[in-house]
Amino acid sequence: MSSLNKQTVAVVGAGVVGICSALELQRAGYQVTLFDKTPPGERASYGNAGFLARQLISPLAENMSVFSAIKMWISPNSPLSLPPSQLINLATWLVRFMRQTSKKNIEVSRGAINSLNELSVGAWERLLNDIDGLHFLRKPGFLLLWKSKNTIEDVISQRDMMQRYGIKCELINSAKIRELEPELDQQLSHALYFEDAYQVSDPYKLCQALFSKFIERGGVFAQQEVASIKQQGEVIFLTALKETIFDKAIICVGAWSKKLVSGLGLSVPLVAERGYHVDFEKNGLNIKHLIASAENRFFVSPLESAIRVVGISELGGLKLRAIKSRFTLLKNQSAGIIPKLRSSAHKSLWMGHRSTLPDSLPVIDRHPVHPNIMLAFGHQHLGLTQAAITAEILVNMMQNEKTPIDTKPYSATRF
Ligand SMILES: Cc1cc2nc3c(=O)[nH]c(=O)nc-3n(C[C@H](O)[C@H](O)[C@H](O)COP(=O)(O)OP(=O)(O)OC[C@H]3O[C@@H](n4cnc5c(N)ncnc54)[C@H](O)[C@@H]3O)c2cc1C
């Protein structure tokens, strides 16, 4: 750890992106204060599937037309949901999202997601090694499942696309699926099998371990809501319970970022894309792999203490309460591929807010006018996957070092 740099940095937001960034800054010798209105890791970073989803490189807009998107978002049994009360708030975002459905824009987003994802597991290995946390990392493999036999041509083209991006996968039949995962339904037709898929054993415990190390290394945590940040001259003025001065700041408040950055003159089309989880008791259930239904867009993750089913993409904003029928949908659909879940008790139900931009890319950038303020939000479905590499890139940028990839696609002014 470098002790030469004694500059102070405020990291606003103690989700997985903020905590990883705080640790990375400490490694570079900065004195870091982490701000969050709630205890660390209790928002989106709490209830995700724990999947280091290097393989998921498709933006949300992929395979959508204007009509299919609207149909899916308003249908009650769809994995996509758009509560009618949100329609007016979201009109501009939806227009931008529809523009992203073009072939050219899909390619751009996919390439830029892939660039981050390719480096994601390596970055996590470095970070976990640094905090003696490699025991959190597992390599269970990932099965992406299809029930319908008619989909085989699409699956082959998906496999070929993955391979073009350097992602190893194998097309397997129902007998091989059962051999790998005997608890799965007999009716499944085929799957893509990704042997090299990683996860963390428990995303919330991981956040707690990262946070403990940050405190052990001299980091300061302020449980306070940050009302505003501004840079005057070289100095950052941060207003929470009181005004405090820092040399630099990073804003990584996930789905809440829009308001804080608008105070800095930036307009970003960020929405809160709500997702849900149902945790099942593990009793008698022996699921070994990460599993997803391609047709119904949900995931099953074997965590340390539960079988977690996650899914739903609901453009419901920050204020609406969780909608009960979404949990029922996840329970029914997951029981459709793992029959034993039908008689399993659930341990907990949860809804969280992903921060999502229309092109499914995060913002990882320096503020265009206030160079001592860095921005890192909009990681949508991949914030856990991309947190460690985002933290490395941010610190490179802050120190005017070369970044491992071109960061133009993640610019804050691309909209
Ligand atoms: C159901 C579901 C499943 C998912 N599964 C996966 C997965 O398997 N793999 C994966 O890579 N990703 C997954 N994700 C996405 C991932 O969880 C998120 O992208 C990631 O947690 C975002 O981290 P974050 O630090 O940006 O945001 P958050 O964890 O939401 O943290 C933001 C923090 O900012 C704080 N904050 C907000 N406003 C202020 C303020 N004004 N002042 C101070 N603090 C403030 C909040 O309290 C919060 O703690 C999933 C998401 C959901 C919802």
The ligand as an SDF file (V2000), in Angstrom:
LIG
                    3D

 53 58  0  0  0  0  0  0  0  0999 V2000
  -32.7380   -8.9380   -8.2740 C   0  0  0  0  0  0  0  0  0  0  0  0
  -31.3620   -8.4940   -8.6710 C   0  0  0  0  0  0  0  0  0  0  0  0
  -30.4070   -9.4510   -8.9910 C   0  0  0  0  0  0  0  0  0  0  0  0
  -29.1330   -9.0600   -9.4060 C   0  0  0  0  0  0  0  0  0  0  0  0
  -28.1680  -10.0110   -9.6670 N   0  0  0  0  0  0  0  0  0  0  0  0
  -26.9190   -9.6360  -10.0370 C   0  0  0  0  0  0  0  0  0  0  0  0
  -25.8960  -10.6000  -10.2350 C   0  0  0  0  0  0  0  0  0  0  0  0
  -26.0890  -11.7930  -10.0240 O   0  0  0  0  0  0  0  0  0  0  0  0
  -24.6850  -10.1640  -10.6740 N   0  0  0  0  0  0  0  0  0  0  0  0
  -24.4140   -8.8330  -10.8780 C   0  0  0  0  0  0  0  0  0  0  0  0
  -23.3210   -8.4950  -11.3010 O   0  0  0  0  0  0  0  0  0  0  0  0
  -25.3490   -7.8880  -10.5990 N   0  0  0  0  0  0  0  0  0  0  0  0
  -26.5860   -8.2590  -10.1950 C   0  0  0  0  0  0  0  0  0  0  0  0
  -27.5350   -7.3060   -9.9290 N   0  0  0  0  0  0  0  0  0  0  0  0
  -27.1800   -5.8900  -10.0700 C   0  0  0  0  0  0  0  0  0  0  0  0
  -26.3570   -5.4080   -8.8570 C   0  0  0  0  0  0  0  0  0  0  0  0
  -26.9630   -5.8140   -7.6580 O   0  0  0  0  0  0  0  0  0  0  0  0
  -26.2430   -3.9080   -8.8730 C   0  0  0  0  0  0  0  0  0  0  0  0
  -25.8350   -3.4740  -10.1710 O   0  0  0  0  0  0  0  0  0  0  0  0
  -25.2040   -3.4320   -7.8610 C   0  0  0  0  0  0  0  0  0  0  0  0
  -25.5100   -3.9110   -6.5770 O   0  0  0  0  0  0  0  0  0  0  0  0
  -25.1350   -1.9210   -7.8640 C   0  0  0  0  0  0  0  0  0  0  0  0
  -24.2510   -1.5270   -6.8610 O   0  0  0  0  0  0  0  0  0  0  0  0
  -24.1320    0.0020   -6.4860 P   0  0  0  0  0  0  0  0  0  0  0  0
  -23.0780    0.1040   -5.4570 O   0  0  0  0  0  0  0  0  0  0  0  0
  -24.0050    0.7950   -7.7300 O   0  0  0  0  0  0  0  0  0  0  0  0
  -25.5990    0.3810   -5.9320 O   0  0  0  0  0  0  0  0  0  0  0  0
  -26.3060    0.0980   -4.5250 P   0  0  0  0  0  0  0  0  0  0  0  0
  -25.9220   -1.2200   -3.9730 O   0  0  0  0  0  0  0  0  0  0  0  0
  -27.7580    0.3540   -4.7240 O   0  0  0  0  0  0  0  0  0  0  0  0
  -25.6740    1.1810   -3.6010 O   0  0  0  0  0  0  0  0  0  0  0  0
  -25.9560    2.5530   -3.7270 C   0  0  0  0  0  0  0  0  0  0  0  0
  -25.8800    3.1320   -2.3280 C   0  0  0  0  0  0  0  0  0  0  0  0
  -26.0120    4.5520   -2.3990 O   0  0  0  0  0  0  0  0  0  0  0  0
  -26.6900    4.9690   -1.2250 C   0  0  0  0  0  0  0  0  0  0  0  0
  -27.2130    6.3280   -1.4420 N   0  0  0  0  0  0  0  0  0  0  0  0
  -28.1770    6.7030   -2.3220 C   0  0  0  0  0  0  0  0  0  0  0  0
  -28.3440    8.0290   -2.2870 N   0  0  0  0  0  0  0  0  0  0  0  0
  -27.4710    8.5060   -1.3500 C   0  0  0  0  0  0  0  0  0  0  0  0
  -27.1550    9.8130   -0.8490 C   0  0  0  0  0  0  0  0  0  0  0  0
  -27.7530   10.9100   -1.3320 N   0  0  0  0  0  0  0  0  0  0  0  0
  -26.2310    9.9260    0.1340 N   0  0  0  0  0  0  0  0  0  0  0  0
  -25.5950    8.8310    0.6180 C   0  0  0  0  0  0  0  0  0  0  0  0
  -25.8480    7.5640    0.1680 N   0  0  0  0  0  0  0  0  0  0  0  0
  -26.7600    7.4140   -0.8080 C   0  0  0  0  0  0  0  0  0  0  0  0
  -27.7590    3.9070   -1.0500 C   0  0  0  0  0  0  0  0  0  0  0  0
  -28.2420    3.9070    0.2890 O   0  0  0  0  0  0  0  0  0  0  0  0
  -27.0010    2.6460   -1.4230 C   0  0  0  0  0  0  0  0  0  0  0  0
  -26.4420    1.9780   -0.3040 O   0  0  0  0  0  0  0  0  0  0  0  0
  -28.8190   -7.6760   -9.5020 C   0  0  0  0  0  0  0  0  0  0  0  0
  -29.7680   -6.7170   -9.1330 C   0  0  0  0  0  0  0  0  0  0  0  0
  -31.0240   -7.1130   -8.7060 C   0  0  0  0  0  0  0  0  0  0  0  0
  -32.0180   -6.0660   -8.2910 C   0  0  0  0  0  0  0  0  0  0  0  0
  1  2  1  0
  2  3  1  0
  2 52  2  0
  3  4  2  0
  4  5  1  0
  4 50  1  0
  5  6  2  0
  6  7  1  0
  6 13  1  0
  7  8  2  0
  7  9  1  0
  9 10  1  0
 10 11  2  0
 10 12  1  0
 12 13  2  0
 13 14  1  0
 14 15  1  0
 14 50  1  0
 15 16  1  0
 16 17  1  0
 16 18  1  0
 18 19  1  0
 18 20  1  0
 20 21  1  0
 20 22  1  0
 22 23  1  0
 23 24  1  0
 24 25  2  0
 24 26  1  0
 24 27  1  0
 27 28  1  0
 28 29  2  0
 28 30  1  0
 28 31  1  0
 31 32  1  0
 32 33  1  0
 33 34  1  0
 33 48  1  0
 34 35  1  0
 35 36  1  0
 35 46  1  0
 36 37  1  0
 36 45  1  0
 37 38  2  0
 38 39  1  0
 39 40  1  0
 39 45  2  0
 40 41  1  0
 40 42  2  0
 42 43  1  0
 43 44  2  0
 44 45  1  0
 46 47  1  0
 46 48  1  0
 48 49  1  0
 50 51  2  0
 51 52  1  0
 52 53  1  0
M  END
$$$$
